[in-house]
Amino acid sequence: MELKLIDDNGQSSASVSASETLFGREYNEALVHQVVTAYLANARSANRAQKARSDIAKSTRKPWRQKGTGRARAGMASSPLWRGGGKIFPNSPEENFSHKVNRKMYRAGIGAILSQLVRENRLSVVENFIVDAPKTKVLAQKLKDMGLDQVMIITDNIDENLYLSSRNLPLVKIVEAGYADPVSLMRFANVVITRNALAKMEEMLA
């Protein structure tokens, strides 16, 4: 299939041949949901911890005698039934949030996302994407001239000037082809891929 190649003014000057397998898939919502959920889950760090009743620093004596008070019997103040007591099933820092996604499924999910971007005219190819100086204003003006806003730029090799120019632009993300994740591909309104990055992605996801 053919993808449009745009110039520095955002105009389509030519077309680039691309893999039908990667950019011509049907959209599989269930698969994309599974890939995105797995990516977010695998990014979680298990750093939360809660205290069990044995970890609560409270006295272990009975709050009141067993009978004769008219109240329910109670053993100790660290009971999970009470406010300030321990949790019955506490969260542990060793908790495993990871989801397993087969390589074939992941590649198919990325292909479905990229194909949907092409259908929605949100994906464009450029010959290369460089800026002459590490200045945010230069990159912002370049994107404005190209008619791009809220854009993810995928390159084969991140140029230092490009990286430094993009750090203060919250709606711009620069990544190498190997680090294009499904969440960012769906979150940004526009995706721009350099021709070399396109070839690298086709090689990795073939």
C-alpha positions in Angstrom: 0.0 0.0 0.0 1.0 3.7 -0.3 1.5 6.2 2.5 1.6 9.9 1.8 5.0 11.6 2.1 4.7 15.2 3.3 7.2 18.0 3.1 8.1 20.8 5.6 4.9 22.6 4.7 2.7 19.6 5.4 1.9 19.1 1.8 1.8 15.6 0.3 4.6 15.7 -2.3 4.9 11.9 -3.1 4.0 8.5 -1.7 5.9 5.7 0.0 5.2 2.0 -0.4 4.5 0.3 2.9 3.8 -3.1 4.2 0.2 -4.2 3.7 0.5 -6.5 6.7 1.5 -3.6 9.0 -0.6 -0.7 7.6 -3.5 -2.5 5.9 -5.0 -4.6 8.8 -8.5 -4.5 9.9 -9.1 -2.9 13.3 -9.4 -5.5 16.1 -10.8 -3.7 19.1 -10.5 -6.6 21.5 -6.9 -7.3 20.5 -5.9 -3.6 20.8 -7.6 -3.4 24.2 -5.6 -6.4 25.4 -2.3 -5.0 24.1 -2.9 -1.6 25.6 -4.0 -3.1 29.0 -1.0 -5.4 29.1 1.4 -2.5 28.3 0.0 -0.4 31.1 -0.1 -3.3 33.6 3.5 -4.2 32.8 4.6 -0.6 33.5 3.2 -0.7 37.0 5.7 -0.9 39.9 4.6 -2.9 42.9 5.5 -0.4 45.5 2.4 -0.3 47.6 2.2 -2.1 50.9 -0.5 -2.4 53.6 -0.3 -3.7 57.1 -1.8 -7.0 58.3 -3.1 -7.2 61.9 0.3 -8.6 63.0 2.0 -5.4 61.7 -0.2 -2.9 63.6 1.5 -1.4 66.7 -1.4 -1.7 69.1 -1.9 -3.5 72.4 -2.9 -7.2 72.2 -5.0 -7.1 75.4 -8.8 -7.5 75.2 -10.4 -4.1 75.0 -13.1 -5.2 77.5 -14.2 -8.4 79.2 -15.8 -11.2 77.3 -19.2 -11.1 78.9 -21.5 -8.8 80.8 -20.9 -5.5 78.8 -23.7 -5.9 76.3 -21.2 -5.3 73.5 -19.9 -7.7 70.9 -16.9 -9.7 72.1 -13.5 -8.4 70.9 -10.0 -9.8 71.0 -7.7 -7.0 70.3 -7.7 -3.4 68.9 -5.7 -4.5 65.7 -8.7 -6.4 64.4 -9.4 -5.8 60.7 -13.0 -5.0 61.6 -12.0 -1.8 63.4 -10.8 1.5 62.1 -7.0 1.6 62.4 -6.8 -2.2 62.4 -4.9 -4.4 60.0 -6.1 -5.3 56.5 -7.5 -8.8 56.0 -5.7 -9.3 52.6 -3.1 -6.6 52.5 -1.4 -5.5 49.3 2.2 -6.6 49.1 5.2 -5.0 47.4 5.9 -8.4 45.8 2.5 -8.3 44.0 2.8 -9.2 40.3 0.8 -7.0 37.9 2.4 -8.3 34.6 0.2 -9.5 31.7 1.6 -11.9 29.1 1.1 -11.0 25.5 2.5 -13.3 22.8 4.8 -11.7 20.3 2.5 -12.4 17.4 -0.4 -10.8 19.2 1.6 -7.7 20.1 2.7 -7.3 16.5 -0.8 -7.7 15.3 -2.1 -5.2 17.8 0.5 -2.6 16.8 -0.4 -3.2 13.1 -4.1 -2.7 13.9 -3.4 0.6 15.5 -1.1 1.8 12.7 -3.7 0.8 10.1 -6.4 2.7 11.9 -4.2 5.8 12.0 -3.7 5.5 8.2 -7.5 5.2 7.7 -8.1 8.3 9.9 -5.4 10.3 8.0 -3.4 10.7 11.3 -0.2 9.1 10.1 2.3 10.7 7.8 5.8 9.9 6.5 8.6 12.4 6.1 12.0 12.0 4.5 13.7 13.1 7.7 12.9 15.3 10.7 15.7 17.5 12.0 16.0 21.0 13.4 19.0 23.3 13.0 19.3 24.3 16.6 18.3 23.0 20.0 15.5 25.6 20.5 11.9 24.9 21.4 10.8 27.9 19.3 12.4 26.4 16.2 10.6 23.0 16.6 7.3 24.6 17.5 7.4 26.8 14.4 8.3 23.8 12.2 5.4 21.8 13.5 3.1 24.8 13.0 4.2 25.2 9.4 3.5 21.5 8.8 0.0 21.9 10.3 0.7 19.4 13.1 -0.4 19.6 16.7 -0.2 17.0 19.5 2.2 14.9 17.5 4.4 11.8 18.1 7.5 11.7 15.9 9.1 8.4 15.3 12.7 8.4 14.0 15.3 5.8 13.4 17.9 7.7 15.4 17.0 10.7 17.7 19.0 13.8 16.9 20.2 15.7 19.9 18.9 19.0 18.7 15.5 17.5 18.1 15.4 15.9 21.5 16.4 19.0 23.3 13.9 21.1 21.4 11.0 18.9 22.3 11.5 18.6 26.0 9.4 21.7 26.9 6.6 20.8 24.4 4.1 18.8 26.4 2.1 17.7 23.3 5.2 16.5 21.4 6.9 13.2 21.9 10.1 12.0 20.1 10.9 8.3 20.1 13.0 5.8 18.2 11.2 3.2 16.1 11.9 0.4 18.6 10.2 2.4 21.4 6.9 3.2 19.8 4.4 2.0 22.3 0.7 1.3 21.7 -0.6 3.8 24.3 1.3 6.8 22.8 0.3 5.7 19.2 -3.4 6.0 20.3 -3.0 9.0 22.5 -1.5 11.5 20.1 -3.6 13.1 17.4 -0.9 12.8 14.7 2.0 10.4 14.1 4.9 11.3 11.9 7.4 8.6 10.9 10.7 9.2 9.0 11.3 7.0 6.0 14.2 5.1 7.7 12.1 4.6 10.8 9.3 3.2 8.7 11.7 0.6 7.2 13.0 -0.3 10.6 9.4 -0.8 12.0 8.5 -3.0 9.1 11.6 -5.1 9.8 10.8 -5.4 13.5 7.1 -6.1 13.2 7.1 -8.2 10.0 
